[in-house]
Amino acid sequence: MTSLRVAVIGAGHLGRIHSKLLGSVDGAKLVAISDPIEEARSRAAEMFSVPVVDDYRELIDSIDAAVIASPTDSHAEIATDLLKAGKHLFVEKPLAISSTDADRLVMLAASKRLTLQVGHVERFNPAFTALGKLGVDTKYVEAVRASRFPGRCLDVGVVMDLMIHDIDLVCSMTEAAVKQVSASGLAVVSDHEDLAEARIEFECGLVANLKASRISPTPARSMQVYGPNGFAEIDFSGPALHTVQSSEALIEREFDLEDATDNPLGYADELFSDHLQLGTQKLEPRNAILDELHDFVISIQSGIAPTVSGAAGARAVAIAEQILASIESRAWYPNATPSETGSLASARTRIATKPRLRKVA
């Protein structure tokens, strides 16, 4: 079978990773790279033995598919041009800035019978895939995703940059519609929210509390998933998956703490040995980005929808939009003025700092 001719659009950090890994993907061949920034093109030219151009449209006639790793605000325009030209696409998350653009891309890909995959890479994280095999009936999710200030991806806020990962993961747990969203967030360094928290309630009863920050001194990528029969904790960075399995007595609501012990303060050891069984899942080391690129090629070759379809990516964008709308409507004080509402709200009082002493000449 002839290898698919693939171009990478965007030669930044992530684009270079995709360019490197495409050399290890069966059925695909990196044939070109595009980036409008000269410095990025020069670096890519040094690293890869393929043509590097400034305008992706120069490549349309010589490729079968493309990986779009350009800034988010350019996704919709580039993807539209390439889909109209009949090219299969892998688009880094988020699929687009707006749900209107995301939905339009999904419909365009469907009309052309083209693969449209979105780069929600955590779906391929070994800890998350192992969780899926456990068949947890998820009812409650808590997730924290935090990083030090990245200095890039500043065309969007932390919701579209980081929280979008966990939005997609939660959406993969249910097909139910969203019932309610509430959120808050603040812009601290950039022109968009740099930290945010959101509560998403689905019609099926699933509730998710998500937190994200890109101004955290301590990086974190974790998720706790709770169900009637127990819960699991994912460390995406490890990766690691720890589980707690409830005993039949707890599941059937037959456990009575007063009957079990007259010393609740000292009951922790017995509780975990008898009723909450701890476990650690053995994980096979994987390269999640490489796995999603394999998935992309397999989808093109087989005609089967990829693990993270365009529709899944559009759903995540739609929920992110609801979160952002809730953030911007958040009033931080009673009878708040417009300047005291939303992510760019001004504080009425500030943290007191010691006055600086003036130097005496």
N, C-alpha and C positions, 0 to 999 in steps of 0.2 A: 504494500500500500504506500502511495506517495505521501511523504511528510507534508503536513500543513505548513504553509509559509506564514510565519507570525511576525508581526512588528510590535514593538513596545513604544507607546506614545507617552513620553515623559521620562526623562533620564535623571530624575532625582534619586534620592535614597532608595525608595521602594521600586522605582523603575529599574534601577541597576540590579536589584535583587532578582526581579522577574527575569531580566535579561540573562543573568548568570544561570538561573535554575532551568530556563527553557532548554538549555543544552542537555539536560538530564531527563527530559520528557519524551517518552516514546511517541512517535507519530507527529512530532512537531519540530520545527527548525526556525531559530531566530534568523531573520533575513534583513532586518533594518531596525533602526531606532530613530525617533524624532523628538526634538525639543527646541523651542524657540530661543532658549537662552544659550549663548555661545559657550559659556564656561561649562555648562552641563554637557553640551555636545562634545567639547574637547575631552572631557574626562571619559565619556562613554566611548569615544573613538580610541582612546588609549587602552581601554579595558576589553573591547569586543571587536572582533574582525568582521564587522558588517558596516554597510553604509550608514552614516548618521546625517540626517537632514534637519532643517529647521521647520519645514512645513509638512505635516503628516499627509496632506492631500497629494503630495508627490508620490506617495507609496501605494496609493489605492489600486493601481493596475498590477502591482507586483506581489500582493499579499492575499491570503485566504482568510486571515483572522488577525485580531489585534488585542493587545493588553493595554488598557487605558489607565495610566498611573500619573496623570496630570493633575493639577489643582482641581478641587471639587467643582468650582464655578465654571470650569471648562468642559465638564463631563458631557452635559446635554448636547452642546453644539458638536463636539467631536463624534460622539456616539451616533447622533442623527446622521451626520455625513457618511459615516462608515456603514451604518445599517442600510441606508438608502442605496449604497453601492454594493450591497449583498455580502458584507463581511460579518463573520461571527465575532462576538465581542466578550471579553472579560473586562469588567469595569471595576476598579477598586472602589471600596466603600467610601462614602455613601454613593448610591447609584446616581443621584442628582441632588441639587440644592433644594428643589421643591417637589412635592408629590405630583404636581401637574406635569412637570418635565419627566419624572420617573414613570408615571403611567403612560405617557406618550411613547417613551422608549420601549416599554413592554409591548404595547400594541403594535408598534412598528416592527419589532423583531418577530412577533407572532405572524404578522401579515406576510413577512418575507421568509418565514419558516427558518429563522436563524437562531442559533444558540446565543442567549444573553445571560451571562453569569456575573454575579456580584461577589467581590472579594471580601466577604465576611469570614475571615480566616479562622476565627475561633471555632467555627463549626467543625473544623478539621483537627482541632486540638485533641490529643489522645485522651485527656481527662474528660472532655465533653463527650467524645464518641463512646467512651467506656460507660459514662452515665446513661447514655441512650440504651445501651444493652441491658441495663438493670431494670428498665421498664418502670421507673418511679412515676407514680400518679401524682404529679406535681400540683400543689395547691398554693404554695407560698414560696417566693423567691426573694432573696436579698443579694445584691451584688455591689461590689466596690471596684472601681477602676480609676486608678490615680497614677499620675506621672509627674516628674519634674518638668519645668517649663520647656517645651520642645523647641521653640523658636521657629517652627515650621507648621504647615497646615493652619495658618492663622486666618485664612479666608473664611473659615467657619469656627464656631465655638466648640466647647467641649462636648456638647450634646451630639453634634454631627461627627466630631472627631473621635471621641472615646466611648461615650455612652451608647452610641449606635450599635456597637458590638453586642452589648448586653440586651438591647432592645431586640435585636435579631435573634439572639439565643432564646429569649423568653418567647418570642413569637413562634419559634420552632417547636415549642412545647404544647401549643394549642392552636386550633383553627378558629376559635371563638372570636367574635368581634370585641373591640374595646368598649367598655361600658363607661369608664370615667378616667380622666387624667388630671392630676394636680402636680404642680412642680414649682420650684423656686431656683434662682441662680443669680450669680453676681459676676460682673466683669471687673477684674482686679488689675490685670496687666494689659490685656488686649481690648479691642473694640467689641468683642463678643464675650458671652459668658465663659468664664474660666473655671468655674465650679458650679455644679448643679446637683439637685436631687429631684427624683420624680417617683410618684406612686401611680401605677397603672393597674386598673381593675378590669378584668375581662368578664364577659357575660357568663362564662362557664364557672365563675367563682375564683379563678386564679388571680392572685394579687402579687405584684412585683414592686419592690422598693429598690430603686437604683440610685447609686451615687457615683459621681464622676468629678475628677479634678485634674487640671493640668498645671497646678501650682503647688503640688504636694511635695514636701521634703522626702517623703517615703513612698516609693512606687508600690502599687498593689494591683493585682488582677485576681479577684476571688469572687466566688458565688456560693451561696448556701441554698439548697433546694429541699423543701420540706413537703412530705406527703403523709397520708394516714398511717403508713406502715414504717415510717422512719425518715431519715434525712441524709443528705450527702453534702460534702463541702469540696469545692473545686479550687485548687490553686493552679491557675492557668500558666503561671510563670514557671512552676516546678518542672514539668507539670505533675500534679498529684491529685488523687481522688480518695477521700476518706468517707466512709459510710457509717451510719448508726442504724441498726435494725431493731425495731421494737419487738418486744415479746408478745406472744398471743394474749397475755393478760392485759397488756397496755392497749393492744389493738381492739380487743373486745370490751374495753372499758371495765374490766373486772379487777383492776388493781386498786387497792385502797392503801394509801400511805399510812394511815393510822393503824391499820392491821399489820402492816409490814414492819413498822419500827416505832419505838417510843422515843427515838432520838433522830429526828429529821436532819439536824445539823451534821450528823456523822454518818449519813446514809449514802453518800455519794459513791463509795466503792461498791457497795452491794447493788446499787441501782444500775451501775454500768456493767457489773459482772452478771447480773441476773435478768435485767429487763431491757437494757440498751446495749446491744452487742456492737462493739467497735470493730471496724475492718478497714483495711487499706487495699485498694485495687492495684494489681500489677499492671503497669502500663508499658506498651511497646514504644520505644523512642521513635518519633516521626518528625519529618519536616512538613509542617502544616501548609506552608506556601507551595511547596513542591506537590503535595497531595492535591491541593485545589487546582493547580495547573494540569495535573493528570486528569482530574475530574472534568475540566474544561475540554480537553482533547477527546476524552471518551464520549462526552455528550455530543460533540460535533460528529464523531464517527458513527455513533449509534442512533442519534436522533432522540435519545432519552433526555429528559430535563436534567440539568445539573443539580447538585445538592442544594446550592443556593441560587435559585432561579431569579430572573429579573423581577418576577412578581413578588418574591420574598423580599428582595431588595427594596422594591417600591413600598411594600407594607411597612418596613422599618422606617423609611423616610416619612411616611404619612404619620406614624406615631411620634416620631421625632418632631414633626411640625406641631403636633398637638402639645407636646411638652414645651416647645419654645413659645407657643402662644400663651400657655399658662404662666411661664416665667415672666413674660413681658406684661402680663396683667396683674402680677403680684404686687400688692400695696404693702409697703413695709411699716407704715404707721397709720393710726386712725386718721381719717380725713386727709389722706396722703395727697400731695400735689403731684403733677406729672413727673417732676424731677425726683420724687420719692417712690416711684413705681418702676418695676422692671429690673433688668439686669444692670442697667447703668444708673441705678438710684443713687442719689446723694444722701449721705448720712447727716442726721441732725446734730449728732455729737460724734466726736472722734476720740480714738484712743489717746490718752494723755501721754506726752513724751517730755522728757527733761529738756529744758531750754538749753540751747548751745551757748557756751561762754564765749564772749568776744575776746580775741587776743588783744593784749595791751602792747602797743608799740614800745 
